Amino acid sequence: MGDAMWVGTWTTDGSSGDPRLLGTLTGHEGWVTAVETAVVEGRAVAVTGSRDHTVRTWDLTTGSELHAPLVCRADAWTSTTAEVEHIAMATLDDRPLALLLERLGREKRVLLLDPATGLPAGECVRVVETAEMDGLGRVLLTVEEERTLRLWSVATGEEIGSAVPARIVVGAYDEPVAVRAELEELEGGVVRTWDMEGRPVDKGGDTRGAAAVVVDGRLVAVAFNAVGINGFFDGETAVAVVGELAVACGRRSGEVVPVSQVAEVEGRPVSVVREPGGGGLRLWERGVASCRADEEEAVVTTSALHGQPVRRPRDVDIQQEWTWQLVHPTATLGSSDGVAAGILAGRAIRLTADTDHTVRLWDAATGAALGEPLVGHTDRVRAGSVATVATVATVAEQTVAVTSGLDRTVRLWDVTTGRQLGEPLDGHTAQVWDVATAMVDGRPVAVTAGADHTVRIWDLGKTGASPLPAGHGDAIVAAATAVLQGRPVVVTAGADRTVRTWDAATGAPVGEPITAEVALMATAEVDGSPVVVTAAPDATLHRWDLASGKETGEPIALPSGRILALATGRVEGRAVAVTGGSDGTAQVWDLTTGTSVGAPLTGHTSRITAVATAEVDGRAMAVTGGWDKTVRLWDLATGTPVGEPLTGHSDWVTSVITTVADGHPVALTAARDATVRVWSLRDGEERDQPLSTGAIRAMTAQGTHLITTDGTETVALHDLTTGAPVGEPLTFPSPVHALATTADGDLVVGHGREVAVLVRVTV
């Protein structure tokens, strides 16, 4: 027999999307928070940053990744990994470079990435101090990754002294009182200790890691983890200047100095850039102060460090903001009002976002407002971009602003009139954190970054297009199957408050959508008709006739509080629903009459978070799991427990399904302990060892396979007996939140706002 694989039979991808959506880039495993575009070696590319701690480079024509992801640094002191918050593009020596603003805790740095190779191209080094030192001339003190301190000669561009590992000797209140270092190169491994005045001492005590700069055996600076230092947070880098360097800077010896990434050269703001691989320093300054009509990108020029007087400005309060504006003049780091800049009729314009979620246009040269605010966003605007679009109807150029926000929308605006162009771009299922524009094969596009882990590409030439009406308008939260008029159908519930029905064979929509706010959903057959049972957030149960879409009977108000688990089944020929509540009880409901059946099922000592039903040897049973880490079996006809509670999970039980394995009825329970346990429904005994599956958001079973998702874009298959992975995970364009199987064994996957049905084949 050949290998089994899953092949898609149909998907709603595109049918419920937006005709302006050109493609979806998937690969990030966390929120995509930053995007920028460039032309690299003649092709349009995008560089994206994500909370999965990676930076990726994409070919916008093919949608493929150009290089292996760049993984952000991990801090050895705090064991945390950095994230890229913003990305900008600049031109250096006629080649594009991506500028990455990376945050690690409260510390930020600007890195350079070459999008042509995917490799680091340098770093905007953090500047501590500049001063004129006797015998050394003008010097510049910098601090780099892992708190490495370096002292540079401005005249020669060469490093002065030695950067050495050190230990901070701390006093009773964690204040540094001395510095100890081993001077391997200078004095043959001699260990020397200096007090915070820079004088040699013999001082013991508790120590912690640090880094130092030593010039001719004299301590001049030290960097350390700022534990217990006023004005700093634990894990942040504190740098103190000591001895003669402190005197040259006009500071008290041992004084902690603010760290910046900017300086001034002949009165002009610059960034100090360290080339990769231990290279030298270069100074970056802004290019032309005003934009020309044919320039949309900031141009960065460089000059050699040699001979340039450098001093750090004293009057800048928010150093990181100034640094980012220096390397990316159109952006304002950490501010809610800086969004984008562009060109309108040869005039530089700037977009800003206000606290009332509106966007305003400004003349960048005069500061005058242009027109009325752009009104439409309902939550904070995170990003914007400006593009020139050639409109087909008039063969004229139209300047379009593109804005994105936390209301999950991307909106297009005619910059000249201030009017919104068409409906919002419809595709992201979560907050949209950034947007950039580009030309791809002569076509103006917008590239957006979302918290749904995707990057999406939009055709700006279709500014008048509107989304297609069919399909969910928000993420799918539940999926189930049923038989309607003799044909198998798929039923899905979305966060857009609709329940939709699809032909399981063709994917065609069936009937009109049901309007309902759904937290949980199941299907049943009541008096010969298919019914959808939904649990609402207000602790009510609703029954809907699947053929007509109308609600049958009054809503069932649950006295046990919020419904956390729902399943349907049959008891002595009656269709019932079993609910699990926040009060730790389960209840059986007659779906024909809407009344409760018997007394509540009591026994759990905390919330019931999972429930399933099964028929075992002619007996209707329910399986429940909850916060008390137990699994319980119930006889639904009598309302009594079957056997003792099933124990073994070490954390909350989150999901339960029932199936038949090797001819034996079993329950599969998943918990936050990252395992799935298999229990016999005949005797309550656990079968074999727990299956190590990792975190599970949803699961189902088909034949000998357990099918799971952890809420990312992947679906994993496991052997029901051994727990071993079966083949490669299935990958979808957006996060998977719902799984189900049809009576024919097909797999239903709800990913993002789309539905896909796959069939298992043998090859």
Residue pairs with C-beta under 8 A, 6 or more apart in sequence:
1 762
2 762
2 763
3 727
3 762
3 763
4 726
4 727
4 760
4 761
4 762
4 763
5 727
5 760
5 761
5 762
5 763
6 717
6 730
6 747
6 758
6 759
6 760
6 761
7 758
7 759
7 760
7 761
8 756
8 757
8 758
9 505
9 507
9 746
9 757
9 758
9 759
10 506
10 507
10 756
10 757
11 507
11 754
11 755
11 756
11 757
12 470
12 471
12 502
12 507
12 754
12 755
12 756
13 733
13 754
13 756
14 21
15 468
15 470
15 471
15 507
16 468
16 470
16 471
16 472
16 473
16 753
16 754
17 426
17 427
17 467
17 468
17 471
17 754
18 425
18 426
18 427
18 458
18 465
18 467
18 468
19 462
19 465
19 466
19 467
19 468
20 425
20 458
20 459
20 460
20 462
20 465
21 425
21 426
21 427
21 456
21 457
21 458
21 459
22 440
22 445
22 457
22 458
22 459
23 63
23 456
23 457
24 63
24 427
24 454
24 455
24 456
24 457
24 733
24 734
25 46
25 48
25 58
25 63
25 454
25 455
25 456
25 457
26 453
26 454
26 455
26 713
26 731
26 732
26 733
26 734
27 56
27 65
27 69
28 48
28 50
28 52
28 54
28 56
28 453
28 454
28 455
29 50
29 52
29 453
29 712
30 50
30 51
30 52
30 53
30 453
31 50
31 51
31 430
31 431
31 433
31 450
31 451
31 453
32 48
32 49
32 50
32 433
32 434
32 449
32 450
32 451
32 453
32 454
32 455
33 49
33 50
33 51
33 83
33 84
33 85
33 433
33 434
33 449
33 451
34 48
34 49
34 84
34 85
34 86
34 87
34 101
34 433
34 434
34 449
35 46
35 47
35 48
35 49
35 87
35 434
35 435
35 436
35 447
35 448
35 449
35 455
36 46
36 47
36 87
36 88
36 89
36 98
36 436
37 44
37 45
37 46
37 47
37 60
37 89
37 436
37 437
37 438
37 447
38 44
38 45
38 47
38 89
38 96
38 98
38 115
38 297
38 438
39 45
39 96
39 438
39 439
40 96
40 115
40 116
41 116
43 59
43 60
43 61
44 59
44 60
44 61
44 438
44 439
44 440
44 441
45 57
45 58
45 59
45 60
45 66
45 115
46 57
46 58
46 60
46 436
46 438
46 447
46 455
47 55
47 56
47 57
47 58
47 87
47 89
47 98
47 100
47 113
47 115
48 55
48 56
48 57
48 58
48 87
48 449
48 455
49 55
49 83
49 84
49 85
49 86
49 87
49 100
50 56
50 83
50 84
50 453
51 83
53 71
53 72
53 81
53 82
53 83
54 69
54 70
54 71
54 72
55 69
55 70
55 72
55 84
55 87
55 98
55 100
55 113
56 65
56 67
56 69
56 70
57 65
57 66
57 67
57 113
57 115
57 118
58 64
58 65
58 66
58 455
59 65
59 66
60 438
60 440
60 445
60 447
60 457
61 440
61 441
63 457
66 115
66 118
67 117
67 118
67 119
68 118
70 113
70 118
70 119
70 120
72 81
72 82
72 83
72 84
72 102
72 104
73 81
73 82
73 102
73 104
73 145
74 80
74 81
74 82
75 81
75 82
75 104
75 105
75 235
76 146
77 147
77 209
77 225
77 235
78 104
78 105
78 235
80 104
80 105
80 235
81 104
82 102
82 103
82 104
83 102
83 103
83 104
84 100
84 101
84 102
84 103
85 101
85 102
85 103
85 108
85 333
86 100
86 101
86 324
86 328
86 331
86 333
86 434
87 98
87 99
87 100
87 101
87 434
88 98
88 99
88 101
88 298
88 324
88 327
88 328
88 331
89 96
89 97
89 98
89 99
89 297
89 298
90 96
90 97
90 99
90 297
90 298
90 299
90 300
90 327
90 328
91 97
91 297
91 299
91 300
92 112
92 300
92 302
93 302
95 114
95 116
96 115
96 116
97 112
97 113
97 114
97 115
97 121
98 112
98 113
98 114
98 115
99 110
99 111
99 112
99 113
99 124
99 327
99 328
100 110
100 111
100 112
100 113
101 108
101 109
101 110
101 324
101 333
102 108
102 109
102 110
102 111
105 233
105 235
105 236
106 233
106 235
106 236
107 236
107 237
108 320
108 323
108 333
109 123
109 124
109 126
109 145
109 261
110 123
110 124
110 261
110 271
110 323
110 324
110 327
111 120
111 122
111 123
111 124
112 120
112 121
112 122
112 123
112 124
112 273
112 276
113 119
113 120
113 121
114 120
114 121
119 276
120 276
121 275
121 276
122 273
122 274
122 275
122 276
122 279
122 282
123 144
123 145
123 273
123 274
123 276
124 261
124 271
124 272
124 273
124 274
124 284
124 323
124 327
125 142
125 143
125 144
125 261
125 272
125 273
125 274
125 281
126 142
126 143
126 144
126 259
126 260
126 261
127 140
127 141
127 142
127 259
127 260
127 261
127 262
127 263
127 272
127 312
128 141
128 142
128 143
128 149
128 221
128 239
128 241
128 257
128 259
128 260
129 140
129 141
129 241
129 245
129 249
129 251
129 257
129 312
130 138
130 139
130 140
130 141
130 154
130 263
130 310
130 311
130 312
131 138
131 139
131 245
131 248
131 249
132 138
132 139
132 248
133 139
133 244
133 245
133 248
134 244
134 248
136 153
136 160
136 215
137 153
137 154
137 155
138 153
138 154
138 155
138 309
138 310
139 151
139 152
139 153
139 154
139 160
139 245
139 248
140 151
140 152
140 154
140 263
140 272
140 281
140 310
141 149
141 150
141 151
141 152
141 213
141 220
141 221
141 239
141 241
141 245
142 149
142 150
142 152
142 272
142 274
142 281
143 149
143 150
143 223
143 237
143 239
143 259
144 150
144 274
146 211
147 210
147 211
147 223
147 224
147 225
147 237
148 163
148 211
148 223
149 163
149 211
149 212
149 213
149 221
149 222
149 223
149 239
150 159
150 163
150 213
151 159
151 160
151 161
151 213
151 215
151 220
151 221
151 245
152 158
152 159
152 160
152 281
152 305
153 159
153 160
154 305
154 307
154 308
154 309
154 310
155 306
155 307
156 306
157 280
157 281
157 304
157 305
157 306
160 215
161 213
161 214
161 215
161 216
161 220
162 183
162 185
162 186
162 213
162 214
162 215
163 211
163 212
163 213
164 181
164 182
164 183
164 184
164 211
164 212
164 213
164 214
165 181
165 182
165 209
165 210
165 211
165 212
166 179
166 180
166 181
166 210
166 211
166 212
166 222
167 179
167 180
167 181
167 207
167 208
167 209
167 210
168 176
168 178
168 179
168 207
168 208
168 209
168 210
168 222
168 224
169 176
169 177
169 178
169 179
169 180
169 193
169 203
169 204
169 205
169 206
169 207
170 176
170 177
170 205
170 206
170 207
170 208
170 228
171 177
171 205
173 228
174 227
174 228
174 229
175 228
175 229
176 196
176 222
176 224
176 240
176 254
177 195
177 196
177 203
177 205
178 193
178 194
178 195
178 196
178 201
178 203
178 205
179 193
179 194
179 196
179 210
179 212
179 219
179 222
179 242
180 191
180 192
180 193
180 207
181 191
181 192
181 212
181 214
181 219
182 189
182 190
182 191
182 192
183 189
183 190
183 191
183 192
183 214
183 217
186 214
186 216
186 217
187 217
192 200
192 217
193 200
193 201
193 202
193 203
194 200
194 201
194 219
194 242
194 243
195 201
195 203
196 240
196 242
196 253
196 254
197 242
197 243
197 253
197 254
198 218
198 219
198 220
198 242
198 243
198 244
198 246
198 253
199 243
208 224
208 225
208 227
209 224
209 225
210 222
210 223
210 224
210 225
211 222
211 223
211 224
212 219
212 221
212 222
212 223
213 219
213 220
213 221
213 222
214 220
218 243
218 244
219 242
219 243
220 241
220 242
220 243
220 244
220 245
221 239
221 240
221 241
221 242
221 245
222 239
222 240
222 242
223 237
223 238
223 239
223 240
224 237
224 238
224 240
225 234
225 235
225 236
225 237
225 238
226 232
226 233
226 234
226 235
226 236
226 237
226 238
226 256
227 234
229 238
229 256
231 256
232 238
232 256
237 259
238 256
239 256
239 257
239 259
240 254
240 255
240 256
240 257
241 249
241 251
241 253
241 254
241 255
241 257
242 253
242 254
243 253
246 252
246 253
246 254
246 255
247 253
249 257
251 257
258 319
259 319
260 312
260 316
260 319
260 322
260 323
261 271
261 272
261 319
261 320
261 323
262 269
262 270
262 271
262 312
262 313
262 316
262 319
262 322
262 323
262 326
263 269
263 270
263 271
263 272
263 310
263 311
263 312
263 313
264 270
264 310
264 311
264 312
264 313
265 283
265 285
265 303
265 308
265 309
265 310
266 308
266 309
268 285
268 286
269 285
269 286
269 313
269 322
269 326
270 283
270 284
270 285
270 310
270 326
271 283
271 284
271 323
271 326
271 327
272 281
272 282
272 283
272 284
272 305
272 310
273 281
273 282
273 283
273 284
273 302
274 280
274 281
275 281
275 282
280 305
281 305
282 302
282 303
282 304
282 305
283 302
283 303
283 304
283 305
283 308
283 310
284 300
284 301
284 302
284 326
284 327
285 300
285 301
285 302
285 303
286 298
286 300
286 301
286 326
286 329
287 298
287 299
287 300
287 301
288 295
288 299
290 348
290 364
290 365
291 341
291 343
291 348
291 364
292 343
292 346
293 343
293 345
293 346
295 343
296 342
296 343
296 386
298 327
298 328
298 329
298 330
300 327
313 322
316 322
318 334
320 333
320 334
321 332
321 333
321 334
321 335
323 333
324 331
324 332
324 333
325 331
325 332
325 333
329 341
330 338
330 340
330 341
330 350
331 338
332 338
336 353
336 355
336 380
337 352
337 353
337 354
338 352
339 351
339 352
339 353
339 359
339 381
339 383
339 384
339 403
340 350
340 351
340 383
340 384
340 385
340 386
340 401
341 348
341 349
341 350
341 351
341 364
341 386
342 348
342 349
342 351
342 385
342 386
342 387
342 399
342 401
342 415
343 349
343 386
343 388
343 399
344 361
344 370
344 386
344 399
344 415
344 416
345 399
347 363
347 364
347 365
348 363
348 364
348 365
349 361
349 362
349 363
349 364
349 370
349 386
349 415
350 361
350 362
350 363
350 364
351 359
351 360
351 361
351 362
351 384
351 386
351 401
351 403
352 359
352 360
352 362
353 359
353 360
353 380
353 381
353 382
353 384
353 403
353 405
354 360
354 373
357 377
357 378
357 379
357 380
357 381
357 405
357 407
358 373
358 374
358 375
358 377
359 373
359 374
359 377
359 381
359 384
359 401
359 403
359 413
360 369
360 370
360 373
360 374
361 369
361 370
361 371
361 374
361 401
361 415
361 418
362 368
362 369
362 370
363 369
363 370
371 417
371 418
372 418
373 418
374 401
374 403
374 411
374 413
374 418
374 420
376 409
376 411
376 420
376 424
377 403
377 405
377 407
377 409
377 411
378 407
378 409
379 405
379 406
379 407
380 405
380 406
381 403
381 404
381 405
382 404
382 405
382 406
382 431
382 432
382 433
382 434
383 403
383 404
383 432
383 433
383 434
383 435
384 401
384 402
384 403
384 404
384 435
385 401
385 402
385 435
385 436
385 437
385 446
386 399
386 400
386 401
386 402
386 415
386 437
387 399
387 400
387 402
387 437
387 444
387 446
387 460
388 397
388 398
388 399
388 400
388 444
389 397
389 398
389 399
389 400
389 444
389 460
389 461
389 463
390 396
390 397
390 398
390 444
390 461
391 397
391 398
391 461
391 463
392 461
398 414
398 416
398 463
399 414
399 415
399 416
400 412
400 413
400 414
400 415
400 421
400 444
400 460
400 463
401 412
401 413
401 415
402 410
402 411
402 412
402 413
402 435
402 437
402 446
402 460
403 410
403 411
403 413
403 435
404 410
404 411
404 432
404 433
404 434
404 435
404 448
405 431
405 432
406 431
406 432
407 431
408 428
408 429
408 430
408 431
408 432
409 424
409 425
409 428
409 432
410 424
410 425
410 427
410 428
410 432
410 435
410 446
410 448
410 458
411 420
411 424
411 425
412 420
412 421
412 422
412 425
412 446
412 460
412 463
413 419
413 420
413 421
414 420
414 421
421 463
421 464
422 463
422 464
422 465
422 466
423 466
423 467
425 446
425 448
425 456
425 458
426 467
426 473
427 456
427 458
428 448
428 450
428 451
428 452
428 454
428 456
429 450
429 452
429 474
429 475
429 734
429 735
429 752
429 753
430 450
430 451
430 452
430 475
431 450
431 451
432 448
432 449
432 450
432 451
433 449
433 450
433 451
434 448
434 449
435 446
435 447
435 448
435 449
436 446
436 447
437 444
437 445
437 446
437 447
437 460
438 444
438 445
438 447
439 445
440 457
443 459
443 460
443 461
444 459
444 460
444 461
445 457
445 458
445 459
445 460
446 457
446 458
446 460
447 455
447 456
447 457
447 458
448 455
448 456
448 458
449 455
450 456
452 475
452 734
452 735
452 752
453 712
453 713
453 734
453 735
454 733
454 734
454 752
470 509
471 500
471 753
471 754
472 492
472 494
472 495
472 496
472 498
472 500
472 753
472 754
473 494
473 496
473 498
473 753
474 494
474 495
474 496
474 753
475 494
475 495
475 735
475 737
475 752
475 753
476 492
476 493
476 494
476 495
476 737
476 738
476 750
476 751
476 752
476 753
476 754
476 755
477 493
477 494
477 495
477 518
477 519
477 521
477 737
477 738
477 750
478 492
478 493
478 518
478 520
478 521
478 738
478 750
479 490
479 491
479 492
479 493
479 521
479 738
479 739
479 740
479 748
479 749
479 750
479 755
480 490
480 491
480 492
480 521
480 522
480 523
480 532
480 740
481 488
481 489
481 490
481 491
481 504
481 523
481 740
481 741
481 742
481 743
481 748
482 488
482 489
482 491
482 523
482 525
482 530
482 532
482 546
483 489
483 525
483 530
483 743
484 501
484 510
484 530
484 546
484 547
485 547
487 503
487 504
487 505
488 504
488 505
488 742
488 743
488 744
489 501
489 502
489 503
489 504
489 510
489 530
489 546
490 501
490 502
490 503
490 504
490 740
490 742
490 748
490 755
490 757
491 499
491 500
491 501
491 502
491 521
491 523
491 532
491 546
492 499
492 500
492 502
492 738
492 750
492 755
493 499
493 516
493 518
493 521
493 534
494 500
494 518
494 753
496 753
497 515
497 516
497 517
497 518
498 513
498 514
498 515
498 516
499 513
499 514
499 515
499 516
499 518
499 521
499 532
499 534
499 544
500 509
500 513
500 514
501 509
501 510
501 511
501 513
501 546
502 508
502 509
502 510
502 755
503 509
503 510
504 742
504 744
504 746
504 748
504 757
507 755
507 757
511 546
511 547
511 548
511 549
512 549
513 549
514 532
514 544
514 549
516 534
516 536
516 542
516 544
517 536
517 537
518 534
518 535
518 536
519 534
519 535
519 536
519 537
519 563
520 534
520 535
520 563
520 564
520 565
520 566
521 532
521 533
521 534
521 535
521 566
522 532
522 533
522 566
522 567
522 568
522 577
523 530
523 531
523 532
523 533
523 546
523 568
524 530
524 531
524 533
524 568
524 569
524 575
524 577
524 591
525 531
525 575
526 543
526 552
526 575
526 591
526 592
527 575
527 592
529 545
529 546
529 547
530 545
530 546
530 547
531 543
531 544
531 545
531 546
531 552
531 575
531 591
532 543
532 544
532 546
533 541
533 542
533 543
533 544
533 566
533 568
533 577
533 591
534 541
534 542
534 544
535 541
535 542
535 563
535 566
535 579
536 542
536 555
537 562
539 557
539 558
539 560
539 561
539 562
539 563
540 555
540 556
540 557
540 558
541 555
541 556
541 558
541 563
541 566
541 577
541 579
541 589
542 551
542 555
542 556
543 551
543 552
543 553
543 556
543 591
543 594
544 550
544 551
544 552
545 551
545 552
553 594
554 594
556 589
556 594
558 579
558 581
558 587
560 579
560 581
560 582
560 583
560 585
560 587
560 600
561 581
561 582
561 583
562 581
562 582
563 579
563 580
563 581
564 580
564 581
564 582
564 607
564 608
564 609
565 579
565 580
565 586
565 608
565 609
565 610
565 611
565 624
565 656
566 577
566 578
566 579
566 580
566 611
567 577
567 578
567 611
567 612
567 613
567 622
568 575
568 576
568 577
568 578
568 591
568 613
569 575
569 576
569 578
569 613
569 614
569 615
569 620
569 622
569 636
570 576
570 615
570 620
571 588
571 597
571 620
571 636
571 637
572 620
572 637
574 590
574 591
574 592
574 597
575 590
575 591
575 592
576 588
576 589
576 590
576 591
576 597
576 636
577 588
577 589
577 591
578 586
578 587
578 588
578 589
578 611
578 613
578 622
578 636
579 586
579 587
579 589
579 611
580 586
580 607
580 608
580 609
580 610
580 611
580 624
580 626
581 587
581 607
581 608
582 607
583 607
584 602
584 604
584 605
584 606
584 607
584 608
584 626
584 628
585 600
585 601
585 602
585 604
585 608
586 600
586 601
586 604
586 608
586 611
586 622
586 624
586 634
587 596
587 600
587 601
588 596
588 597
588 598
588 601
588 622
588 636
588 639
589 595
589 596
589 597
590 596
590 597
597 636
597 639
598 638
598 639
599 639
601 622
601 624
601 634
601 639
601 641
603 632
603 641
603 645
604 624
604 626
604 627
604 628
604 630
604 632
605 628
606 626
606 627
606 628
607 626
607 627
608 624
608 625
608 626
609 625
609 626
609 627
609 652
609 653
609 654
610 624
610 625
610 626
610 653
610 654
610 655
610 656
610 669
610 670
611 622
611 623
611 624
611 625
611 656
612 622
612 623
612 656
612 657
612 658
612 667
613 620
613 621
613 622
613 623
613 636
613 658
614 620
614 621
614 622
614 623
614 658
614 665
614 667
614 681
615 621
616 665
616 681
616 682
617 682
619 635
619 637
620 635
620 636
620 637
621 633
621 634
621 635
621 636
621 642
621 681
622 633
622 634
622 636
623 631
623 632
623 633
623 634
623 656
623 658
623 667
623 669
623 679
623 681
624 631
624 632
624 634
624 656
625 631
625 632
625 649
625 653
625 654
625 655
625 656
625 669
625 671
626 652
626 653
627 652
627 653
629 647
629 649
629 650
629 651
629 652
629 653
629 671
630 645
630 646
630 647
630 649
630 653
631 645
631 646
631 647
631 649
631 653
631 656
631 667
631 669
631 677
631 679
632 641
632 645
632 646
633 641
633 642
633 643
633 646
633 667
633 681
633 684
634 640
634 641
634 642
635 641
635 642
642 684
643 683
643 684
644 684
646 669
646 677
646 679
646 684
646 686
648 677
648 686
648 690
649 669
649 671
649 673
649 675
649 677
650 671
650 673
651 671
651 672
651 673
652 671
652 672
653 669
653 670
653 671
654 670
654 671
654 672
654 696
655 669
655 670
655 696
655 698
655 699
656 667
656 668
656 669
656 670
657 667
657 668
657 699
657 700
657 701
658 665
658 666
658 667
658 668
658 681
659 665
659 666
659 668
659 701
659 720
660 666
661 678
661 687
661 704
661 720
661 721
662 721
664 680
664 682
664 687
665 680
665 681
665 682
666 678
666 679
666 680
666 681
666 687
667 678
667 679
667 681
668 676
668 677
668 678
668 679
668 699
668 701
668 706
668 720
669 676
669 677
669 679
670 676
670 693
670 696
670 699
670 708
671 677
672 695
674 692
674 693
674 694
674 695
674 696
675 690
675 691
675 692
675 693
676 690
676 691
676 693
676 696
676 699
676 706
676 708
676 718
676 723
677 686
677 690
677 691
678 686
678 687
678 688
678 691
678 720
679 685
679 686
679 687
680 686
680 687
688 721
689 723
690 723
691 706
691 718
691 722
691 723
692 723
693 706
693 708
693 716
693 718
693 723
694 710
694 716
695 710
695 711
696 708
696 709
696 710
697 708
697 709
697 710
697 711
697 736
697 737
698 708
698 709
698 711
698 736
698 737
698 738
698 739
699 706
699 707
699 708
699 709
699 739
700 707
700 739
700 740
700 741
700 747
701 707
701 720
701 741
702 741
702 745
702 747
702 760
703 745
703 760
704 719
704 720
704 721
705 717
705 718
705 719
705 720
705 726
706 717
706 718
706 719
706 720
706 723
707 715
707 716
707 717
707 718
707 739
707 741
707 747
708 715
708 716
708 718
708 739
709 715
709 716
709 736
709 737
709 739
710 716
711 735
711 736
711 737
712 735
712 736
713 731
713 732
713 733
713 734
713 735
713 736
713 751
714 729
714 730
714 731
714 732
714 736
715 729
715 730
715 732
715 736
715 739
715 747
715 749
716 725
716 729
716 730
717 725
717 726
717 727
717 729
717 730
718 724
718 725
718 726
719 725
719 726
730 749
730 758
732 749
732 751
732 752
732 756
733 751
733 752
733 754
734 751
734 752
734 753
734 754
735 751
735 752
736 749
736 750
736 751
737 750
737 751
738 748
738 749
738 750
739 747
739 748
739 749
739 750
740 747
740 748
741 747
741 748
742 748
742 757
745 759
745 760
746 757
746 758
746 759
746 760
747 757
747 758
747 759
747 760
748 755
748 756
748 757
749 755
749 756
749 757
749 758
